[in-house]
């Protein structure tokens, strides 16, 4: 008798669940938190936001994490100021040069050429014209002017500020200066104090190893 009651109770519950389904109306949500998102959807419309739109501009004066303001304006005056005063804060090492080469070949070589002579694939196909060599005396590019142009773009060249971070742009600057030196028959810059430091560290390690061996 007890088993029969249990079976009937289960059957009634199942019938209740099945009877809730009706194709002409939405089904009941027994656990709404499994269906309704807790967070706001990107670009969603919500009354709690000004204008009812979730997507808003950042607060005035706010700075994204990991991003540093660039204090040179996008103008001829700003360009000249950067050209004359802006210096590369990244050390000129072989490691940074190799990283700069990798990035240069991705973003720059298509127009400027692998040698920096202004004869990239797009120029050879005449898809874009007027790309000068880095060794062009009339340009007299500097580390500051290279960075400024990458940040804002110039003429038909767009900005690369969104594709690269500050460190990467300065690494590209080093490699562009290396190409310029090669075209002019000069020795590319490598910071000698970095090399001396590395040599001293190796010598110190070697001396400590010898002392350790002699002690035994």
C-alpha positions as a Markdown table, in Angstrom:
| # | Residue | x | y | z |
|---|---|---|---|---|
| 1 | Unk | 0.0 | 0.0 | 0.0 |
| 2 | Unk | 2.8 | 2.4 | 0.9 |
| 3 | Unk | 4.6 | 1.6 | -2.3 |
| 4 | Unk | 1.5 | 2.3 | -4.3 |
| 5 | Unk | 1.1 | 5.7 | -2.6 |
| 6 | Unk | 4.7 | 6.6 | -3.3 |
| 7 | Unk | 4.3 | 5.6 | -7.0 |
| 8 | Unk | 1.2 | 7.7 | -7.3 |
| 9 | Unk | 2.9 | 10.7 | -5.7 |
| 10 | Unk | 5.8 | 10.5 | -8.1 |
| 11 | Unk | 3.4 | 10.1 | -11.0 |
| 12 | Unk | 1.5 | 13.2 | -9.9 |
| 13 | Unk | 4.7 | 15.3 | -9.6 |
| 14 | Unk | 5.8 | 14.2 | -13.1 |
| 15 | Unk | 2.4 | 15.0 | -14.6 |
| 16 | Unk | 2.6 | 18.5 | -13.0 |
| 17 | Unk | 6.0 | 19.1 | -14.5 |
| 18 | Unk | 4.9 | 17.9 | -18.0 |
| 19 | Unk | 1.7 | 19.8 | -17.8 |
| 20 | Unk | 3.6 | 23.1 | -17.4 |
| 21 | Unk | 4.9 | 22.9 | -21.0 |
| 22 | Unk | 2.8 | 24.7 | -23.5 |
| 23 | Unk | 4.2 | 25.4 | -27.0 |
| 24 | Unk | 2.3 | 28.6 | -27.4 |
| 25 | Unk | 3.8 | 30.1 | -24.2 |
| 26 | Unk | 7.3 | 30.2 | -22.7 |
| 27 | Unk | 8.1 | 27.5 | -20.2 |
| 28 | Unk | 8.4 | 28.3 | -16.5 |
| 29 | Unk | 11.9 | 28.9 | -15.1 |
| 30 | Unk | 12.2 | 26.9 | -11.9 |
| 31 | Unk | 15.8 | 28.1 | -11.4 |
| 32 | Unk | 16.0 | 31.6 | -13.0 |
| 33 | Unk | 19.6 | 32.2 | -12.0 |
| 34 | Unk | 20.5 | 29.4 | -14.4 |
| 35 | Unk | 19.0 | 31.4 | -17.3 |
| 36 | Unk | 19.3 | 35.1 | -16.4 |
| 37 | Unk | 22.8 | 36.5 | -16.4 |
| 38 | Unk | 24.0 | 38.2 | -13.2 |
| 39 | Unk | 26.4 | 40.6 | -15.0 |
| 40 | Unk | 25.5 | 43.3 | -17.5 |
| 41 | Unk | 25.8 | 42.2 | -21.1 |
| 42 | Unk | 28.2 | 44.3 | -23.3 |
| 43 | Unk | 26.4 | 47.0 | -25.2 |
| 44 | Unk | 23.1 | 45.9 | -23.4 |
| 45 | Unk | 20.4 | 48.4 | -22.6 |
| 46 | Unk | 19.8 | 48.9 | -18.9 |
| 47 | Unk | 17.9 | 51.7 | -17.1 |
| 48 | Unk | 20.6 | 52.1 | -14.4 |
| 49 | Unk | 23.0 | 53.6 | -16.9 |
| 50 | Unk | 22.9 | 57.1 | -18.2 |
| 51 | Unk | 21.2 | 57.0 | -21.6 |
| 52 | Unk | 20.1 | 53.4 | -20.8 |
| 53 | Unk | 23.3 | 52.0 | -22.5 |
| 54 | Unk | 25.8 | 49.8 | -20.8 |
| 55 | Unk | 28.7 | 50.8 | -23.1 |
| 56 | Unk | 30.0 | 54.2 | -21.9 |
| 57 | Unk | 33.1 | 56.3 | -22.3 |
| 58 | Unk | 35.8 | 56.0 | -19.6 |
| 59 | Unk | 35.7 | 58.6 | -16.8 |
| 60 | Unk | 37.4 | 61.9 | -17.8 |
| 61 | Unk | 41.0 | 61.8 | -16.8 |
| 62 | Unk | 41.2 | 58.1 | -16.2 |
| 63 | Unk | 44.2 | 56.1 | -17.5 |
| 64 | Unk | 44.0 | 52.4 | -18.5 |
| 65 | Unk | 46.1 | 50.1 | -16.5 |
| 66 | Unk | 49.5 | 49.5 | -18.2 |
| 67 | Unk | 49.2 | 52.5 | -20.4 |
| 68 | Unk | 51.2 | 55.7 | -20.1 |
| 69 | Unk | 50.1 | 59.1 | -21.4 |
| 70 | Unk | 52.1 | 60.5 | -24.4 |
| 71 | Unk | 52.8 | 64.2 | -23.8 |
| 72 | Unk | 53.5 | 65.2 | -27.4 |
| 73 | Unk | 50.6 | 66.5 | -29.4 |
| 74 | Unk | 49.6 | 65.3 | -32.9 |
| 75 | Unk | 50.8 | 68.4 | -34.8 |
| 76 | Unk | 53.8 | 69.8 | -36.6 |
| 77 | Unk | 55.0 | 71.4 | -33.4 |
| 78 | Unk | 54.5 | 68.2 | -31.5 |
| 79 | Unk | 56.4 | 66.3 | -34.1 |
| 80 | Unk | 59.4 | 68.7 | -34.1 |
| 81 | Unk | 59.5 | 68.7 | -30.3 |
| 82 | Unk | 59.5 | 64.8 | -30.2 |
| 83 | Unk | 62.2 | 64.8 | -32.9 |
| 84 | Unk | 64.4 | 67.1 | -31.0 |
| 85 | Unk | 63.9 | 66.0 | -27.4 |
| 86 | Unk | 62.3 | 62.6 | -27.1 |
| 87 | Unk | 64.8 | 59.8 | -26.3 |
| 88 | Unk | 64.4 | 56.0 | -26.2 |
| 89 | Unk | 64.2 | 54.8 | -22.6 |
| 90 | Unk | 64.8 | 51.2 | -23.6 |
| 91 | Unk | 68.4 | 50.0 | -23.6 |
| 92 | Unk | 70.0 | 49.3 | -26.9 |
| 93 | Unk | 70.8 | 45.6 | -26.6 |
| 94 | Unk | 71.0 | 42.8 | -29.1 |
| 95 | Unk | 67.9 | 41.2 | -27.5 |
| 96 | Unk | 65.9 | 44.3 | -28.0 |
| 97 | Unk | 67.2 | 44.7 | -31.5 |
| 98 | Unk | 66.1 | 41.2 | -32.4 |
| 99 | Unk | 62.6 | 41.8 | -30.9 |
| 100 | Unk | 62.5 | 45.1 | -32.8 |
| 101 | Unk | 63.4 | 43.3 | -36.0 |
| 102 | Unk | 60.6 | 40.7 | -35.5 |
| 103 | Unk | 58.0 | 43.5 | -34.9 |
| 104 | Unk | 59.4 | 45.6 | -37.8 |
| 105 | Unk | 59.0 | 42.7 | -40.3 |
| 106 | Unk | 55.4 | 42.3 | -39.1 |
| 107 | Unk | 54.2 | 46.0 | -39.2 |
| 108 | Unk | 56.7 | 48.0 | -41.3 |
| 109 | Unk | 58.6 | 46.0 | -43.9 |
| 110 | Unk | 55.6 | 45.7 | -46.1 |
| 111 | Unk | 56.0 | 49.3 | -47.1 |
| 112 | Unk | 59.5 | 50.4 | -45.9 |
| 113 | Unk | 61.3 | 47.2 | -47.0 |
| 114 | Unk | 63.3 | 44.7 | -45.0 |
| 115 | Unk | 66.4 | 47.0 | -45.4 |
| 116 | Unk | 64.6 | 50.2 | -44.7 |
| 117 | Unk | 65.2 | 51.5 | -48.2 |
| 118 | Unk | 61.5 | 52.3 | -48.9 |
| 119 | Unk | 61.2 | 49.4 | -51.3 |
| 120 | Unk | 58.7 | 47.1 | -49.6 |
| 121 | Unk | 56.4 | 44.7 | -51.5 |
| 122 | Unk | 53.5 | 47.2 | -51.7 |
| 123 | Unk | 55.9 | 49.9 | -53.1 |
| 124 | Unk | 57.2 | 47.5 | -55.7 |
| 125 | Unk | 53.7 | 46.6 | -56.8 |
| 126 | Unk | 52.9 | 50.4 | -56.9 |
| 127 | Unk | 50.1 | 49.9 | -54.4 |
| 128 | Unk | 51.6 | 52.8 | -52.4 |
| 129 | Unk | 54.1 | 55.4 | -53.5 |
| 130 | Unk | 56.4 | 58.0 | -51.9 |
| 131 | Unk | 58.0 | 55.8 | -49.2 |
| 132 | Unk | 61.5 | 57.3 | -48.6 |
| 133 | Unk | 64.6 | 55.5 | -47.4 |
| 134 | Unk | 65.5 | 55.8 | -43.7 |
| 135 | Unk | 68.9 | 57.2 | -44.9 |
| 136 | Unk | 67.2 | 60.1 | -46.8 |
| 137 | Unk | 69.1 | 63.2 | -45.7 |
| 138 | Unk | 66.1 | 65.4 | -46.1 |
| 139 | Unk | 64.3 | 63.5 | -43.4 |
| 140 | Unk | 67.1 | 63.2 | -40.8 |
| 141 | Unk | 64.9 | 60.9 | -38.7 |
| 142 | Unk | 65.7 | 60.6 | -34.9 |
| 143 | Unk | 64.5 | 58.1 | -32.3 |
| 144 | Unk | 61.9 | 60.7 | -31.2 |
| 145 | Unk | 60.5 | 61.3 | -34.7 |
| 146 | Unk | 60.3 | 57.6 | -35.4 |
| 147 | Unk | 58.3 | 57.0 | -32.2 |
| 148 | Unk | 56.0 | 60.0 | -32.8 |
| 149 | Unk | 55.1 | 58.8 | -36.3 |
| 150 | Unk | 54.4 | 55.3 | -35.1 |
| 151 | Unk | 52.2 | 56.7 | -32.3 |
| 152 | Unk | 50.1 | 59.0 | -34.5 |
| 153 | Unk | 50.8 | 58.0 | -38.1 |
| 154 | Unk | 51.7 | 60.4 | -40.9 |
| 155 | Unk | 50.3 | 60.9 | -44.4 |
| 156 | Unk | 49.2 | 57.5 | -45.7 |
| 157 | Unk | 50.7 | 55.7 | -42.8 |
| 158 | Unk | 48.3 | 55.0 | -40.0 |
| 159 | Unk | 48.9 | 54.9 | -36.3 |
| 160 | Unk | 50.3 | 51.7 | -34.7 |
| 161 | Unk | 49.5 | 52.7 | -31.1 |
| 162 | Unk | 46.8 | 50.1 | -30.9 |
| 163 | Unk | 48.8 | 47.3 | -32.4 |
| 164 | Unk | 51.9 | 47.8 | -30.2 |
| 165 | Unk | 52.7 | 48.7 | -26.7 |
| 166 | Unk | 55.2 | 51.3 | -25.5 |
| 167 | Unk | 58.0 | 48.8 | -25.1 |
| 168 | Unk | 57.5 | 47.3 | -28.5 |
| 169 | Unk | 57.4 | 50.7 | -30.3 |
| 170 | Unk | 60.8 | 51.6 | -28.7 |
| 171 | Unk | 62.2 | 48.2 | -29.8 |
| 172 | Unk | 61.1 | 49.0 | -33.3 |
| 173 | Unk | 62.8 | 52.4 | -33.0 |
| 174 | Unk | 66.1 | 50.7 | -32.2 |
| 175 | Unk | 65.8 | 48.4 | -35.2 |
| 176 | Unk | 64.9 | 51.3 | -37.5 |
| 177 | Unk | 68.0 | 53.2 | -36.3 |
| 178 | Unk | 70.0 | 50.0 | -37.0 |
| 179 | Unk | 68.7 | 49.9 | -40.6 |
| 180 | Unk | 69.5 | 53.6 | -41.0 |
| 181 | Unk | 73.0 | 53.0 | -39.8 |
| 182 | Unk | 73.5 | 50.1 | -42.2 |
| 183 | Unk | 72.3 | 52.1 | -45.1 |
| 184 | Unk | 74.7 | 54.9 | -44.2 |
| 185 | Unk | 77.6 | 52.5 | -43.6 |
| 186 | Unk | 77.8 | 53.2 | -39.9 |
| 187 | Unk | 78.0 | 51.0 | -36.9 |
| 188 | Unk | 74.6 | 50.5 | -35.2 |
| 189 | Unk | 74.2 | 51.7 | -31.7 |
| 190 | Unk | 74.6 | 49.1 | -28.9 |
| 191 | Unk | 74.8 | 50.4 | -25.3 |
| 192 | Unk | 78.4 | 49.5 | -24.2 |
| 193 | Unk | 77.6 | 49.9 | -20.5 |
| 194 | Unk | 75.2 | 47.0 | -20.8 |
| 195 | Unk | 77.9 | 44.8 | -22.4 |
| 196 | Unk | 80.4 | 45.8 | -19.8 |
| 197 | Unk | 77.9 | 45.0 | -17.0 |
| 198 | Unk | 77.2 | 41.6 | -18.6 |
| 199 | Unk | 81.0 | 40.9 | -18.9 |
| 200 | Unk | 81.6 | 41.9 | -15.3 |
| 201 | Unk | 78.8 | 39.7 | -14.1 |
| 202 | Unk | 80.3 | 36.7 | -16.0 |
| 203 | Unk | 83.8 | 37.4 | -14.6 |
| 204 | Unk | 82.4 | 37.7 | -11.1 |
| 205 | Unk | 80.6 | 34.4 | -11.5 |
| 206 | Unk | 83.8 | 32.8 | -12.9 |
| 207 | Unk | 85.9 | 34.1 | -10.0 |
| 208 | Unk | 83.4 | 32.9 | -7.4 |
| 209 | Unk | 83.4 | 29.5 | -9.0 |
| 210 | Unk | 87.3 | 29.3 | -8.9 |
| 211 | Unk | 87.3 | 30.4 | -5.3 |
| 212 | Unk | 84.8 | 27.7 | -4.5 |
| 213 | Unk | 86.8 | 25.1 | -6.3 |
| 214 | Unk | 90.1 | 26.2 | -4.6 |
| 215 | Unk | 88.4 | 26.0 | -1.2 |
| 216 | Unk | 87.7 | 22.3 | -1.8 |
